[in-house]
Structure formats: C-alpha cells, structure tokens
C-alpha cells in the first residue's frame, strides 16, 4: 500500500482536520489549535484539537481543547477562532454553531484545560444587513492595540459580496459593533475576484502598515476557496486597503492564520485541503494537513514576501549537489540520481534561451505518474499541471491556481515534497501548494527539463527530509 500520509507536516493522529485556530506563541511555546473531528475523516461534530511545539517543526499532541456542549450555543460544533493572552490569562474566541455566534473559553497556563464562559454567546449573531439567510458570521480574530481590544468577523451581504466586520471591547467580554471594516464587490473581477463570502479574517501590523488576510469563497459555488490579502492602514475605526491580491496559488491552501511570535515574526500556517474523494479519505482514516509555517515580511512594492521558516533545516539529511551546468532540451536529467517522497529542493535557474522549464516530482520511471511544475518564461506564469477542464469549469478558480512568474533573475525555487504534499516558494514572492497521490510505489523520481533553449542551473541542493513522527 502506498503511504500518502505526510511525514514532516503537522496533522492529527487520525480523523478530520481543517482550519488552524488559536495559533499563538506563549511563554516560549507555539500552540496550534485546529478544527477536528476525532470520530472520522469527514467534516462533522467539530472539536478543537491542540498541539504544541518549541520550534514549529516537531509537534506534541495535547488533550482536546474544545468539545461541543449538548444544549449549548456550540452544540452544532466549535468552529474557527483565535487566541489571546490578557493579564496572563489565555482566552479562546471561537464560533458556536448553529446559529453562528461568538463564544469564549478561558485556559490554564499550559493551555491544556479550557472552561467555557457562562456568558456565551458573547455576540449572538451578525448585525442587521449581514449574514444572509444562513446567518454567516464566523471566525473571530482578536488582537490588542494600545488599551483597546479589537475583533474582526467574516460575513457576507445577501446577494452581494463578502464582508469583514469590526468590533471593539475594553474588557474582552462586552463587544461593541463598530461597522464593516471592508466589503467585497462581486462585480469586480480584476485584479482578482473576491467571491461572495469572506471567512477567517486576520488583521495584523507589518512593517508600519496593516495586512488583512481573508479566505474568499463563492457562496453559490463552494469549490471556489482561496486566500487573499490587502495591504493598507488601520486607524481603529476604518481600514484603507490597497488592491486585493492572491496570497497563495495552487488551489490547495485555505483558512490561513497568522501569529506574531516573541521575536516579532509574523508566522502563518494554513490548511492544505485534500484532493482525494471523500470515500478515499474515510478509508484512509485521516483527512487534512497543515502547511509548513511561513514567515511573512513586506516588500518595498507593498506585496508580501513569504519564506519557509529556517527551523526546517534541522530535518535535512545528507545533501545532493550536482555541479552548475547548462541544461538543453533533450539532455540527460541532472536529477536522475535523486529520488524520494520526502525531499527539499533548492534550485537557482536562469534562462539562456529557454522558454520554459519543467520540474517533475514523484515521477514513475515510465512517466505515467507524478506531477509537473511548469514555469513559462515566455508568458510569465508558473503552475502545476492541471486538466484543461478546470479553465472552462471555473475561470475564477483557475486564476488562483496559475501564478505570475516573478521577473527577477535568477529564479530561486524552494520546493518541499512530503508524500502527498508539494509546496513551492518562488523568489519569496509567490507560493504554490498542491496535493498529489502517487499511484505507484516507484513514483519517487525527480526530473528537470528545459524547453526552447538552454537553462542555466546555477545551483542545486537536494536533501532527504526526516520525519517528525514515529513511523
């Protein structure tokens, strides 16, 4: 049986996992909570799972943090939210369903034990004009600015676009509705369509500006799910945003959550959705995996720079380092001696006449299995190979899967392969992630190809990656 379960990404021992929740750095320990169904690999009866780590690489599973309470405001599930520490007291703010409300729980100092607030729900539903007929109002994200506490909520306007709603509080218990922080325009298709429902908002300071991350959803067509962001300025009442941008390409990462750690780093983790059908997920007994943690910074052009955390280097085995060379169309594969399903690759490439490059991963010897990352220098795009039917079926979704190829040369690719997960970082400007399920046990090959002319391989480093779990 082929093992598709990732070896160095975080996931629970079994069952369903989706959004990261309550991601926080407290007393030198990173705590990650997450949407979890421990009973099976399907979305139902959502709990909050919990894990902790000192380095964001190796994780320790902890007791369940939140469980739905029969007859309570969260009897339908404990949905997404965030965590803060106020006067030394850890607090979780989360979504109770159904209906969708804001609830709170107080934690022990080690964040292992949680007590739900007797006043729940703190906010019983969206303000008038928001939420639509299903009362969409979820994913509280709480932070402090000066002496004031703020909260943003994801919502929508019926028949219109998504919405982020702003609240404030002096005591973290009574919350005043300030107004809509930002509203989506479903008629606007450029530079990116932002759908008809906004989920999992994050608003945080970065390099003197503020970044609002939102997960865009098409309410009418639930298969449009991708994260975007706005860079702007927040004054405590309003947010003046720049243009919307895609946060990550590939159609895989969703519901990302950011924490500012003790060193001041903005660290992001997100849910990497499955590409298998529900029956295969149930049969495997697990579904969903977290992305590798990413460090965010802000470029001079006010776009995000995204890097994998440097702590991942501790998982590297012995490197494979072929000499720099020119690769021509039809030449021997310079990575023919590399193989495996748990790898990190660091490639520096410059076109010397090449119109495109192709990087094949998890490839079978006969070429029938695997996935290809194609960078097209001639049109300036980079993407994983996809069936042509995606374009006709959902053009807006395709726009979130085909990324712009950064113009800077040389081109640096950081590629992480972990059985059914592939994540690619391009010049710190573009990230693509996908899921791939090898059909053959010998689908372990790596191949680099040049099209249209010579490709200068200025540097290659390949490492086997160690597992973070006992296997």
Steps between C-alpha positions, in 0.01 A plus 500: 500500500635845407540733798352843421506621861749791533808439712620850591181708489269529798177298509306325778542127569173423319170651392408824327691828522434835337568862606784593736362675808638691795856500365704671772853525645476491881793478741737363240258237364300510179145374545298391199131422530301368206158395377475128570258209483667221700226252405584477131653655190199716414369842604257457790474567876796738489729519805817702559809279491821628660874454447807686617857550384812689603629534143199479263649178359445219748158494665355334808132405503308633800152431644195622310444868571133549412214252458141593401267530801155342457238770539761775493565771241771279346296178492534490120878536512785712629602679183800721426645783706810639667685520832644786705660539843362783716652578841660156492172322425473300173169553319349330197238672285319259271189452290209310652252337262214492419412790479844656457601696810813618681597294805792512743698260717769561763810282516750371749854638487618202291196539269403137558175562691219730389181624668222646289363837609162498672407812303523320164413600239671838535361609163184320390515567125590745225376860497202583278570475130772237531515122503228426247230240557749258657643753749862470384702660780814320604871471577571770763856636486590703812799728568604789721605848387591731788235470768232385257408149389372439150327214322430435132237257376439342160156546345317595181224719362214302349512514123823700512858437608693399807551716808739545790326649806682693774432489875679650800504440875660640813458183707498213243147411610266773373553568131385811312431479128702771324391430143613320186878509472496404133238388249554292188378591155385189312477698175871576507701228328841670482762463632333206673141399571431491873192278497177541694599393855808594704633269770789482748607868503840590651600865555852567629773766483800440276786741425299809592193396298213256564425180313149358473493134396163359396391162367277560198211268428239494225176444688321373188788271406677361802794369299647852478713522815825694512675750729569860411636809670491880507779730620374825648462715810277438802417794730281323755179574311566446131737323267635663183600207281708463189404262222401140583768241425519122504689381808583154371444317173427139414144474630608310812575729797201649682406672827854617590562644847781731609666542837764755601755306703726625779773597254255712301471261204166477322457122463222352287357148485209381288292195423607303193178351366478146369481407134364150561131420486314470834486120482879479470541736795271292719676180396839650588372613840647851475429818306673837490851619580654830607735691276858554596525820705580809291669824613343816355668833429405800290680596180568854378218452248259425787459136409570218741827310505447142613769257613498157662620522859878447530447248782408239237870458420534271804307231311749483212705190429817482289485738201523414133675783313560456127735748334366816332429436133308598190197281437385466139174355365535123473807485729543246778308573817739667750290365787490138381688390813245664733199313625255496785164617625632715789734763352604862504642648179669839462555593134640818347417533129556756224367464144770515230260458212255269680136596462390280790614246757323195633565345841346155536449365852390162634554371148482134400777358277267472201365856542142387560485629858605822673435872487670774298576856602536710184655844493438679171750780441330603176164587657611552861301231682572208731252227591450133567362305208122486512230351278380746237146453629577719802518814283162446341341389824609788719714783352520682836634189667758454227624856559586399857692194376719657229757729663701784348863403453717759679704711257820499707785286377638268604191306602524325835266211574463352850303177453370274778367153418333303777323194358166655402602865554702727270577861597705737283646841597614714204734795571311552829226667292277213389394183678320204344374194683321187386414144592607201289436131567749267335342196341818292493755411768785592264369854444803655668687670216597863449563642153598848377440582133566805281278603209588724205866559584765484770427528873786600729493296820703727728449293815313190615475361851276204577450355847302201621275618783461318830158421643375688805285206609589148611413271209 
